[in-house]
Amino acid sequence: NFQTYPNVTAVSGFAENYDTTKDFFIFLHGFNVDLQEAYKWNRVMFRRLHWSGYRDNYIGLTWEGDEGNFTYFDTNVFHALQSSRSVRQFLTSLPTNKNISIGAHSLGNLVMWDALRLHKALGGGTLVENAISIQGAVWEEAFWEQDNVEYTATTDPGHAITYTEDQLKRHSWAFYFRQTGHVASDAVAGETINSHTYWDYALMLQKTTNVTAGTAYNRDNTQPYRTPQPNAGSNANWALPEYSALMQVGRRTTSYSNSDITNPIGLTIVPFFGRTVQAHTLGWGTVAHSDCKDIPLYVIYPWVFKVFDEFSSIIH
């Protein structure tokens, strides 16, 4: 009964056709972006790439990530999971003899990476050339290797426990994009790039609102397996969009704060990615979440060059 959004369609007033002789860059905006703001995001991103030398197809995809305010984050996580199938379907419709790169900002990363995960789960091969995460609002454990997570007497004295793979599959985001048989990065032929800062204000807010007493310390492993479908009543604690982050190894404690839980990928280095870009060293503000749109191109051009030219060769 899991409902998904309809297939991707062109918006009136924008180019409805693309040049099949050229490559593609696909962009997905993030959370709390309505339709008009999505248009703005894509106009700005397209212009910045064009001014930097990009001359191939640019396609901006919108999705419903703007229900309510920031307190509705989990609701929009569900919308992201509902959107990923349509995005995957759209990507498979593009010419297979051209390079297709995709990038996402904030919660758009969940749409992007789930589309790639689904592609592998459905038996697909390579889908895109490059996948670029920009200030991703997805928990880092979703990209961990599939394995037990151990909090030992040495790392977490007095709070030792081992969560098995099976238990983690029930009540966490752990290795969601690295599950055996459908590793999302296997759908990427070229580079996987994670662009992050260390103190993004929006992602710090994501961590703060995630710290709720009793939800991240001891996991109930008797309930059914995680599902993207939100559930009412007694089953609400196994709905994937509502799962809280795991504790960091070495910081497992009953009196925890946002510094004790894991990070969204936009706040940290994640070994899953082949390339890491520390955006705050390349023109971004240290606490910035959307500087790829919000500040002048000449300020962040070192970042644009690193991500879209040096690492991915999208601009060529």
Secondary structure, DSSP 8 states (H G I E B T S, - for coil): -----------TTS-----TTS-EEEEE--SS--HHHHHHHHHHHHHHHHHTT--SEEEEE-----SSSGGGHHHHHHHHHHHHHHHHHHHHHS-TTS-EEEEEETTHHHHHHHHHHHHHHTT----BSEEEEES--SBGGGGS-SS-EEE-TTTSTT--EEE-HHHHHHHS-TTTTEETTEEGGGGBSS-EEEEE-S--HHHHHHHHHH--TTSSSS---SS---BSS---GGGGGGBGGG----B-TT---SS--TTTB--BGGGS--TTSSEEEEGGGTT--TT-S-HHHHS-HHHHHHHHHIIIIITT----
